[in-house]
């Protein structure tokens, strides 16, 4: 845990994480999952924050969240809790896709953009529809 309230919980089990087991772990922390998202290799999500506490449950791959006080890298099985209002970018630094559940305390997605919205769900939907 950092002084900014960002917390990372390493996978505590002696079995490989699955989508179902990661979602169960997230619920144990009191969060509701609202999306299982897979992003392409070399993914970039522009700077944004969530309006309430947010959680990521990594199912497969590795990705790095870049906060003002430094980067935090998570891998399959890790649970990342981000306090509401904490600005960050997200980048995968390799040629493999990354999958994670996203969730919040309310179970709703509430985002404030601090950049151009690149990599947002809306941006990815717009890009895939083109």
C-alpha angles and dihedrals in degrees: 000000000000131000089257091065095252109143132193121195116195119222104275099195132089091227128079114264118256129190090258096047093047091050089050090051091051092052089051087063090054099256129129117224116228105171143021104205131184117197126198125251116283090023121177125193112190123234114295142138135217120240092225136024109301133200134202122196110194112218101172137002134008131283138168128226112206112211128177090258095048145291128307118198121201131188137189110315097018120126117211121194117196120190115235114269095025109137117221147152124221125216136172109211100198145054097263129093120247126217127194142157115240124206147155138201091263095038090240130113112237115170135176113201118221093175139027097302093248110165095016119137088254092050093048091049091049092048094049092048092054 
